[in-house]
Amino acid sequence: MRNLGFHLCILIFLACFNFPIGCFDNHHVDNQHVQNKRTTNFFVFGDSMFDPGNNNYLENINAYRANFKPYGESYFEHPTGRFSDGRLIPDFIAKFANLPMIPSYYQALHNRSFYGVNFASGGAGCLDETYSGKVISLNTQLGNFKTVTEKLKAQLGKKDSEELLSNAIYLFSVANNDYLRLFDIPDMPSDMSCLAYTTEQEYMNMVMDNFVNVTMEIYKLGGRKFGIQNLLPLGCLPRFRGLAFLKGGHHGDCLDELNSIVKKHNLALLQKFKQFKKQLRGFEYSYFNMFDALNELFENPSTYGFTEAKSACCGFGPYRGFGICGVAEAYELCKNVKEHVIFDSYHPTEKAFHHFAQVWWQGNPNLVEPQSLKSLLD
């Protein structure tokens, strides 16, 4: 029954894209309509930091999902597939832009107003090999975006679809999982084999090259405005604090070897975007330093209204960093999620996501460069 429902959903989705633009908007589409909407379209790519529930539609029963309690309970009061207790950064960004939540790729058919699509998938990385079969890879997300662009061209016409795409904002949170897979823990086997045939630098280059290729494909399709979130301080997430502790580290220690490679990636990522700005005509970007933003919450939680920064709200073991929140029989759940920076082994709470979205939208100069995300709408 689940497979039948999945295929039926896809057929309806494709049928909607073959109808007139009324599938997205119940008003006549003219030049003025496109003009009014040209800076309020978001296309979102990446991993579980941005996934609104795309993984719910995967047929693989082992796919990474968060479609069970207690996920979603702080805001939606039911699980939506978001890897948090509530809303994520793209949800808040849409709110700040006076838009409804950006729908998942598979939910887009239900919307009556076209203001963007979220293609992100929990567990996805830049490399196709990263958790292959359990996620929607970045290259597949790009393919889904190309499907949308072709349908837009057929419905709006070449000129208006190009204007929409050039004024849209493209949000990315990707590559976290390409490095997580190298440092996993006993209850989720690691994938160090991918380094058996390459050096750390060569692996980083592969990750970066694939991300660059996807970015360039979007640029060729008309994308000009990009918002990129860099990698989290992965080694300080509850799962890896727990691993460092089990390895004999001091209480509260981060897994430094993981953070080391993340820092190198983040530096190379920023340099790439500076290079794009110089070399690509019309290219604009807003770079959000999530690494430092989350570290600030870890180091000074009370300043931002949190009381617990190191342990997750949901999980078990050291720092509640082990097991799957909501699934393991022995998992623990905190009494007040608003006190916590992190919800499960990897993911921030809705309250933390709201803070990050505000920082990025407004453009804190210590964490966002060269401009705020809001300024890309102008």
N, C-alpha and C positions, 0 to 999 in steps of 0.2 A: 504493500500500500504506500509506503514512504517513497519508493522509486517512482510509482505511478504519479504521485502528487508532485514530485520534483519535475518530471518531464512535462506535466500539464502546466506547471508554473512557467517553464521556459517557453512553451508554445504560446501561452498567453502573452508573455513578455515580448516575444518577437512579433506577435500579431499587433500588439499595441504600437510598436515602432513602425509598422507598415501602414497604420492608419494616418490620417492627417494629423497635424500638430495638435489638434484638440485632445489627443491622448495626454498631452502635457499641459495644455492651457485651453480653457474654454472661451477665450477671446480670439477675435480675428488677429492673425499675425501680420503686422505691417512694419514699415521702417521705424515708426515712432515706438512701437512695442519693443522691438529689438534694442533701440536706443536706450529705452528705460531700463532694460534688463542687462545691458551689456557688461556692467561691472558687478553684477550680483549673481554670478554663476561660479560654482565651486566644483572642481573635480579632485577627488581625494584618493590617494594611493598609499599602499604600505602594509603595515602589520597590525597587531592587536591594539596598539596605542590609538589607532583610528578606526578599527573594524566595527561597524554598527550591527553586524550580524550576518555578513556574507557567508561565513562558514556554516551557518545553519542549513544552507542549501547544498552542501557537498554530499555526495552519495556515500563516500567512504565512512564507515561507522567509526573509524579511528581518527577522523578529522578533529582538529583542535576546535573545541566549541566552549561557549559559556552560556548555554541555553538552559540552565538549571539554577535553582536557588542555591545560595543567597545573592547571586549576581542580579543586578538591576533593582534591588529592593529599596534603595534610598530614594529614587526618583520615579521610576516606572512602576514600582511595586510588583514587578514580575521580570523574569529574565528575558532579555532581548537578543542576546548574543554578544553584547558588549562585555569586555573583560574588565569590569569594575562594578561598583555598587550602584552606579548611575551613569551620568552623561560623560562624554569624552570631549577632548579639545575641539574637534570639528563641530560638535553639537553646540558648544558655547560660541564658537566663531560665527556660526549661522545666526545665533541669537543676537550677537552684537551687530550683525549686518542686517538685522530686522527681517530675517528669513526663517521659514520653518526648518526643522532638522533636515540635513541633507540625506536623502534616501540611499539605501544600499542599491547596488546594481540590480539585484533581483526584486527589489521593492519599487523600483522606479515606475513600473507600469501602473501602480496604484495612485500616483500623484497627478493632480490636475494643474499643477503649475511647475514648469520646468526651471529649476534654479540650480541644478547640479546633480552629480551622481558620485557616490562613494564606492570605490572598487576595492578598498583595503581588506586584508585577510589576516586573521590572527595566525602567527607562526611563519608568515611569509618573509622571505629575505630577498636580497638582490640576485642570488644564485638560484637557478632552477632546482639544484640538488638539495637546497635547504628544506628539510622536512617534506620532501617530495611525496605527493599523493595525499597529504593531510591538510594541504593549504592551497590557496590560489596564488600561484607564483607571480612575481612582479611582471614577468613577460606576458603571462596570461591576463593580468590586469590591464596591461597595455593593449592587448588584443581586444579585450572587452571595450576599452575606450575607443578603439578604432571602429568597432561596430556602431557605437553611439554616434561618432562623427559622420559616418556614412549615412545613417538614418537622418541626422540633422540636415545634412546637405540635400538629401532628397526632399525633405519637408520644408525647409526654409529657403532653399536656393543657395547657390554657391556664395554670393556676396554676403548675405546676412548670416549664414552659418560661419563664414570666415571671421566676420566681425565679432560674433558671439565668442568664438574660440580664442581670438586674440585678446579679448578683454576679460576672459575668465581667469580665475586664480587656481593654480594647481598646487595642492598641498601634499607633502611627502613626509612620512615617518617610516624609514626602511633601513635595513642592514643590521638592526639589533640581533635578529635571529641568526644571521650568518656567523656571528661571533659567539652567541649563546651555545650553539651546537658544538662548539669546541671545548666548552667547559662545563658540560652538564654533570648531573649528580647520579649516584647509584640507582635511584628509582626511575631514572629516565636516561638510558645509555647514551654516552657521548659519541661524537662522530669525529674523533681525532684522526680517523683514517684519511680525511680530506687533506690533512697536512703531510701525509706520508709521501706524497709525490710533489710537494712544493714547500717553499719556505714561508714564513709568516708574511714577509713583504710581498711575495708573489700571490699569496692568498688575498691579501688586502687589495692588491692591484686587480685581481679578478672581480672582487666585490665591487670596487669602484668603477671599473670599466663597464660592468653591466648596468650599473646605475646611470652612468654617463650616456650609454647607448639609449636607454629608455627616455632620459631627459631630452636627448637630441631628436628622438622620434616625435616626441610631443611638440618640440619647437618646430620641426618640419611641418607638423599638422596645424600650426598656427599659434601654439602656446607661447606667451611672452611673459607672463607674470607667475613667479614661482615662490611658494613658501616652503622652506625646508627646515625640519626639526632634526637636530643632530642626535647622536646616540646617547642614551641614558648612562649614568655611572653604574653599569651593569653589575660590577663586582660588589656594589654596596646594597644591592637588592636583597631582601630577606633570604632567598634561596642560597645566595652565594656568601652572605655573612654566615649562614648556617654551615655551609660547606667549609669555609675558612676555620670556623670554630671546631668542627669535627676533625680537621686536619691538624689541630693543636695550636691554632692561633689564639690571640688574646680575645677576650670578650668584646664584641663590637667591631672587630676587624673586618675590613673589606677584602675581597679576593683581588689582590693588587695586580696579579698577572693578567687578569681579564680587563681591568680598568686601563692597564698600560696599552693594550692593543686598541681599545676603544678611543683613547686619547689620540693615538696616531691616526686613526680613521677620521676622527672629527677635524683634525688639523688639515688633512688632505681634502676633506669635503669642502671646507670653507675656501681653501685655495682654488678648488675647481670652480666654485661659484663666482669668485672674484675674476677668474679667467674668462668664464662665460660672459660676464658683464662687459669685459673689455673687447671680446672677440665677436659676440653675437649682436647683431643690430636689433635694438628694441628690447633686449633682455633685461628684466628687472627681477629682483628677488628680495625676500625677507628671510634672514637666517636666524633661527631661534636656538640659543644655546641651552638646550634641555639638560645637558650634563651639569653645568654650573647651577642652573635653576633648581634642580632636584637636590644637588649637594647642599645648597643653601638651606633647604628645608630640613635635610638630615642634620645639619650642624646647628641650626637655630630654629627649631620647630615652634617654640613658644612665641617667637616674634610674629608668626603667621597664624596663630590660633590653634596649634597642634600640641598635644602632650606626648605622643608616641611616634617616633620617626624611624626606628630601626626594625621593629617587629611588625609583621603584617596583621591585619585584622582577622584574616581567615586562613587557616592552615593548621599544621601541627609541627612539633619538633622545635629545634632551636630557631628562634625568631619567627615561628610559624611559617617557616620557609619551605616545608616539605609537604608532599602529597598534593592532591588536587582539591581546591576549595569546593565544598559542597558534595564531593564524591566519596572521599575517604571516610570510613566509618568513624575514625577517631578525630576528625577535624574539629578545631575549636573556632568559635566566632566571638569577636570582641563585643562588649556591651554597647559601646558608642563609637560608630565608625567615623564620626566627625573628629574624633581625637587623633585619628591615624593618618599618616602620610600615605602609607601603602595598604592596599586592600588585600591582595593575595601574594603569592610568591614573587611575582614580577611587576604587578600593575598598581599605579597610584589609585587613590580614592577619588570620588567625584569632586570632593572639596579641593583636593590638590590639583586635579585637572582644571577646575575653574580658575584657580590661581594662575596656572601656566598659561591658559588661554588669555587671561587679562594682560599678563606681561607681554605676550607676543602681539596681541592686538594693539596695545597702547605703545609698545616699542621701548621698553626699558633699555636705555643705551648700554647698560652693562651686560645685557643678555641678548639683545636683538640688534642686528646690523644688516645692511646699512640703513634700513628704514623699517618702520612698523608694518605689520600686516595690514592694518587699516589703511595706510597710505597707498597700498597697491590698488585700492578700490577707486582712488581719485583719477 
